[in-house]
Amino acid sequence: MLIGLRTTLPILAASRLGSRGFARAQRACATMADDKNAVIIEPRSGQHDASVVFMHGLGDTGDGWGSMMPDVDSMLPSKGTVRWVLPHAEDRRITLNGGMLMPGWADILGLSPDDPEDSAGLDESAARVEAIIANERARGAKTVVVGGFSQGGAVALHVALRGREKIDACAVLSSWLPRATKTAHGSGAAGLRLFMAHGDADQVVVFPWGKASHDELVELGADARFVRAPGVGHGADMNVLREMASFLSEVIPKADSK
């Protein structure tokens, strides 16, 4: 079985947003643009107080989650002041999928905590995300959150823990803590504001792996919240997105509070 977008990410189907969700998305943000390297959703208000950098999963692009983040933005007290950056991963050959070329943040050799990892690929993608964070700070973002889904979430945790660029929080969905991250950068978890959500019917990144990752991060000092999504597979539903929006609301101050 190929592991990637079309077999494991049903939440990315446009029907999950529906016409009402799409209408909210249109109201929440001013423009959605693709600069070839990322989908950029500019603040509707023109006031840029915060940035969220969110990485997609294996085999996807930033467009998949880019269609949903305006809906999340509409749930925030700070709506209209957040710049959403959804990078596209570069194509690379994925060992788990028989060497197939597809968008990925690193090679995947297996889907269990004991399988070998592509630590060089994680470092390479993390450096790219760190450059994006630096650019968002330079553009005036006072608050920066990194996040991601599945493999994109693993990269977000890698960025957050190694601490080369300051972030204010991290939010990951259906993801895991890479061993390379824990071994080399575990101390970076201290004080990290972290949101994790995982479907208990996930057959790709199984629920116990996600929960164990959360528990390890708490032991390392993270200020972590974990949401169990009943009946949800490898994806997210609107309840998960609402929970993530609630977390972001605590991290990103309202525009009039600054």
Secondary structure as the mmCIF struct_conf table of DSSP 4:
data_model
#
loop_
_struct_conf.conf_type_id
_struct_conf.id
_struct_conf.beg_label_comp_id
_struct_conf.beg_label_asym_id
_struct_conf.beg_label_seq_id
_struct_conf.end_label_comp_id
_struct_conf.end_label_asym_id
_struct_conf.end_label_seq_id
BEND BEND1 GLY A 4 GLY A 4
HELX_RH_AL_P HELX_RH_AL_P1 LEU A 5 THR A 8
HELX_RH_3T_P HELX_RH_3T_P1 PRO A 10 LEU A 12
BEND BEND2 ALA A 13 ALA A 13
HELX_RH_3T_P HELX_RH_3T_P2 ALA A 14 ARG A 16
TURN_TY1_P TURN_TY1_P1 LEU A 17 LEU A 17
HELX_RH_AL_P HELX_RH_AL_P2 GLY A 18 ALA A 28
STRN STRN1 CYS A 29 ASP A 34
BEND BEND3 LYS A 36 ASN A 37
STRN STRN2 ALA A 38 PRO A 43
TURN_TY1_P TURN_TY1_P2 ARG A 44 SER A 45
BEND BEND4 GLY A 46 GLY A 46
STRN STRN3 ALA A 50 MET A 55
TURN_TY1_P TURN_TY1_P3 LEU A 58 GLY A 59
HELX_RH_AL_P HELX_RH_AL_P3 GLY A 62 GLY A 66
TURN_TY1_P TURN_TY1_P4 SER A 67 MET A 68
HELX_RH_AL_P HELX_RH_AL_P4 MET A 69 ASP A 73
TURN_TY1_P TURN_TY1_P5 SER A 74 MET A 75
BEND BEND5 LEU A 76 LEU A 76
TURN_TY1_P TURN_TY1_P6 PRO A 77 GLY A 80
BEND BEND6 THR A 81 THR A 81
STRN STRN4 VAL A 82 PRO A 87
HELX_LH_PP_P HELX_LH_PP_P1 HIS A 88 GLU A 90
STRN STRN5 ASP A 91 ILE A 94
HELX_RH_3T_P HELX_RH_3T_P3 THR A 95 ASN A 97
TURN_TY1_P TURN_TY1_P7 GLY A 98 GLY A 99
STRN STRN6 MET A 100 PRO A 103
BEND BEND7 TRP A 105 ALA A 106
STRN STRN7 ILE A 108 ILE A 108
BEND BEND8 LEU A 111 SER A 112
TURN_TY1_P TURN_TY1_P8 PRO A 113 ASP A 114
BEND BEND9 ASP A 115 ASP A 115
STRN STRN8 GLU A 117 GLU A 117
HELX_RH_AL_P HELX_RH_AL_P5 SER A 119 ALA A 138
TURN_TY1_P TURN_TY1_P9 ARG A 139 GLY A 140
BEND BEND10 LYS A 142 LYS A 142
STRN STRN9 THR A 143 PHE A 149
TURN_TY1_P TURN_TY1_P10 SER A 150 SER A 150
HELX_RH_AL_P HELX_RH_AL_P6 GLN A 151 ARG A 162
BEND BEND11 ARG A 164 GLU A 165
BEND BEND12 ASP A 168 ASP A 168
STRN STRN10 ALA A 169 LEU A 173
BEND BEND13 SER A 174 SER A 174
HELX_RH_AL_P HELX_RH_AL_P7 ARG A 179 HIS A 185
HELX_RH_3T_P HELX_RH_3T_P4 GLY A 186 ALA A 189
TURN_TY1_P TURN_TY1_P11 ALA A 190 GLY A 191
STRN STRN11 ARG A 193 GLY A 199
TURN_TY1_P TURN_TY1_P12 ASP A 200 ALA A 201
TURN_TY1_P TURN_TY1_P13 GLN A 203 VAL A 206
HELX_RH_AL_P HELX_RH_AL_P8 PHE A 207 GLU A 219
TURN_TY1_P TURN_TY1_P14 LEU A 220 GLY A 221
STRN STRN12 ASP A 223 ALA A 229
TURN_TY1_P TURN_TY1_P15 PRO A 230 GLY A 231
BEND BEND14 HIS A 234 GLY A 235
HELX_RH_AL_P HELX_RH_AL_P9 MET A 238 VAL A 251
BEND BEND15 ILE A 252 ILE A 252
HELX_RH_3T_P HELX_RH_3T_P5 ALA A 255 SER A 257
#
